[in-house]
Amino acid sequence: MLVKNWMNRKPLTINAHATVQNAVDLMLKNEIRLLPVMENDLLVGVVTDRDLRKTSVHDLDIELARDPGDEISMIKITEIMTAKPISIPLDYTIQEAAEVFLVNKISGAPVLNKEKEMLGLITQTDIFRAMISFTGAGDKGIRFAVDQVNFSGCIKEITDLVRDHGGRLNSVMTSVKRAKKGHVRIYITAYNIDGPSLRRLKEILEEKSILLYMMDNSANERTIY
């Protein structure tokens, strides 16, 4: 999953000569938390709702800073913005962007090409949408995870079991992190498994692997081991 396929290609921006009041109005009206700051079509910084809150020595809520005569509201964006902000390369994956967000404790970043031109904006919300789409988390279905001995063909063995019980695979993810030594954790979302088939599949998985959880979202049933 590439950032370029999930980013906002036409994000709202603010001019470098704008004021804090302008930024407050834009953020409140559009319910956003980050604005790229532009000057002559070039990215010169970013301003966040956190930056706006820091402009008040009294920790004033941004919704209260709406009086045009308020000195705070007339401060220029360039005085409070983050210059040379953290950015995401256009060819990054969603996973790489998520890691940048986590390490730097940010909720969004401009997306730049090799010429350092801003082509869009990627946020935590975009990453959440991508992950939900990839895992099928918003759909009804069967979700389960197993801790399986890591050998050649171990993933196919589990996915074949799902198909043998009438299941249609939606997503398959694997990770050795938090698995037992020499094991791999397999996370599967599938559809079209009826009740009797699901019970048989569950019994087989309990015999062949360490079943971590099984959730039937259609029936609103879940078992955590």
C-alpha positions in Angstrom: 0.0 0.0 0.0 1.6 3.2 -1.2 1.2 6.6 0.4 0.5 8.2 -3.1 -2.7 6.0 -3.4 -4.1 7.2 0.0 -2.9 10.7 0.5 -5.1 13.8 0.1 -4.0 15.2 -3.3 -5.8 18.6 -2.8 -5.3 19.4 0.9 -6.3 22.8 2.3 -3.2 25.1 2.7 -2.6 28.5 4.2 -0.5 31.4 2.9 2.6 32.3 4.8 1.4 35.8 5.2 -1.9 34.7 6.8 -2.6 35.2 10.5 -3.3 32.9 13.4 -7.0 34.0 13.1 -7.1 32.8 9.5 -5.7 29.4 10.5 -8.2 29.1 13.4 -11.1 29.8 11.0 -9.9 27.3 8.5 -9.3 24.5 11.0 -12.6 25.1 12.8 -14.7 25.3 9.6 -13.1 22.2 8.0 -12.5 20.2 11.2 -8.8 19.6 10.4 -5.7 19.7 12.6 -2.8 20.5 10.2 -2.3 23.1 7.5 0.7 23.2 5.1 2.0 26.7 4.9 2.8 27.9 1.3 4.7 30.8 -0.2 5.0 31.2 -4.0 3.6 27.7 -4.4 6.4 26.3 -2.2 6.0 24.5 1.1 7.7 26.6 3.8 6.2 25.0 6.9 3.2 23.4 8.6 0.9 24.7 11.4 -1.1 22.5 13.7 -3.9 23.0 16.2 -1.2 22.4 18.8 0.8 25.3 17.5 -2.2 27.6 17.7 -2.9 26.6 21.3 0.7 27.4 22.2 0.3 31.0 21.0 -1.7 31.7 24.2 0.3 32.1 27.4 -3.0 31.3 29.2 -3.4 28.0 27.4 -6.4 29.6 25.7 -8.7 27.2 23.7 -8.5 28.1 20.0 -12.3 28.5 19.8 -12.0 31.4 22.2 -9.4 33.2 20.0 -11.9 34.4 17.5 -12.0 38.2 18.4 -10.4 40.0 15.4 -9.1 42.5 17.8 -7.3 39.9 19.9 -3.5 40.4 19.6 -2.9 36.7 19.6 -5.2 36.1 16.6 -3.2 38.7 14.6 0.1 36.9 14.9 1.5 35.8 11.6 1.6 32.1 10.8 5.3 32.3 10.0 5.9 33.2 13.7 4.4 30.0 15.1 4.7 27.4 12.2 7.2 24.6 12.1 9.7 25.4 9.4 11.3 22.5 7.5 8.6 20.1 8.7 8.9 16.3 8.6 7.7 15.1 5.3 6.9 11.8 3.6 8.5 10.7 0.3 6.0 10.0 -2.4 7.2 6.4 -2.9 6.8 5.4 0.8 4.4 2.7 1.9 1.6 3.3 4.4 3.6 1.2 6.9 6.7 3.4 6.5 4.6 6.5 7.0 3.0 5.1 10.1 6.5 4.4 11.5 7.5 8.1 10.8 4.4 9.3 12.6 5.1 7.1 15.6 8.7 7.9 16.0 8.2 11.6 15.6 4.9 11.8 17.4 3.1 13.6 14.6 -0.4 13.1 13.2 0.2 14.2 9.6 2.9 15.3 7.1 3.2 16.8 3.6 4.1 14.3 0.8 7.0 15.4 -1.4 8.4 14.1 -4.6 12.1 14.0 -5.4 12.1 17.6 -6.4 10.7 18.5 -2.9 7.4 19.7 -4.4 4.4 19.0 -2.2 2.0 16.7 -4.0 -0.4 16.0 -1.1 -0.9 15.4 2.6 -1.0 12.1 4.5 -2.6 11.9 8.0 -3.3 9.4 10.7 -6.9 9.2 9.4 -5.6 8.3 5.9 -3.5 5.5 7.4 -6.4 4.2 9.4 -8.5 4.1 6.3 -5.9 2.2 4.4 -5.4 -0.4 7.2 -9.1 -0.9 7.6 -9.4 -1.4 3.8 -6.5 -3.8 3.7 -7.7 -5.9 6.6 -11.4 -5.7 5.9 -12.0 -4.5 9.4 -15.1 -2.6 8.5 -16.8 -5.7 6.9 -18.7 -8.6 8.4 -16.7 -11.9 8.4 -14.6 -14.3 10.3 -11.4 -13.2 11.9 -8.9 -15.4 13.6 -5.2 -15.6 14.5 -3.0 -18.6 15.1 0.5 -19.1 16.4 2.0 -21.7 14.0 5.3 -23.5 13.6 7.2 -21.5 11.0 8.0 -24.0 8.1 7.8 -23.8 4.4 4.2 -23.9 3.4 2.7 -23.3 6.8 0.7 -20.3 5.7 -0.7 -22.2 2.7 -1.7 -25.0 5.0 -3.9 -22.7 7.1 -5.4 -20.8 4.1 -6.2 -24.2 2.4 -8.1 -25.2 5.6 -10.1 -22.0 5.3 -10.9 -22.7 1.6 -11.7 -26.4 2.4 -14.4 -25.2 4.8 -16.0 -22.9 2.2 -14.2 -19.7 3.2 -13.3 -16.9 0.8 -10.1 -15.2 1.9 -10.2 -11.4 2.3 -6.8 -10.7 4.0 -3.8 -12.7 5.3 -1.1 -11.1 7.4 1.8 -12.6 9.1 4.4 -11.6 11.8 7.1 -13.3 13.8 6.9 -10.6 16.4 5.3 -11.8 19.7 5.2 -15.4 18.3 6.8 -18.3 20.1 10.4 -19.0 19.0 10.4 -20.7 15.7 6.8 -19.8 15.1 4.9 -17.3 13.0 1.6 -15.6 13.8 -1.0 -15.7 11.0 -3.9 -13.3 10.9 -6.8 -14.1 8.6 -10.1 -12.5 7.6 -12.5 -14.7 5.6 -16.1 -14.8 4.5 -18.8 -17.4 3.5 -18.1 -19.9 6.3 -21.4 -21.3 7.7 -21.8 -22.2 11.4 -21.2 -26.0 11.2 -18.1 -25.5 8.9 -16.8 -22.8 11.3 -17.0 -25.1 14.3 -15.1 -27.8 12.4 -12.5 -25.4 11.3 -12.1 -24.2 14.8 -11.6 -27.7 16.1 -8.9 -28.4 13.5 -7.1 -25.2 14.1 -7.0 -25.9 17.9 -5.4 -29.3 17.1 -2.8 -28.1 14.5 -1.9 -24.6 15.9 -2.2 -22.4 18.9 -5.4 -20.6 18.2 -5.2 -17.0 19.6 -8.7 -15.8 18.9 -11.7 -16.3 16.6 -14.3 -13.7 15.9 -17.6 -14.1 13.9 -18.6 -10.6 13.3 -21.8 -11.6 11.6 -23.0 -13.5 14.6 -21.3 -11.1 17.0 -19.4 -13.9 18.7 -15.8 -13.9 19.7 -13.5 -16.3 21.6 -10.2 -15.1 23.0 -7.7 -17.6 24.2 
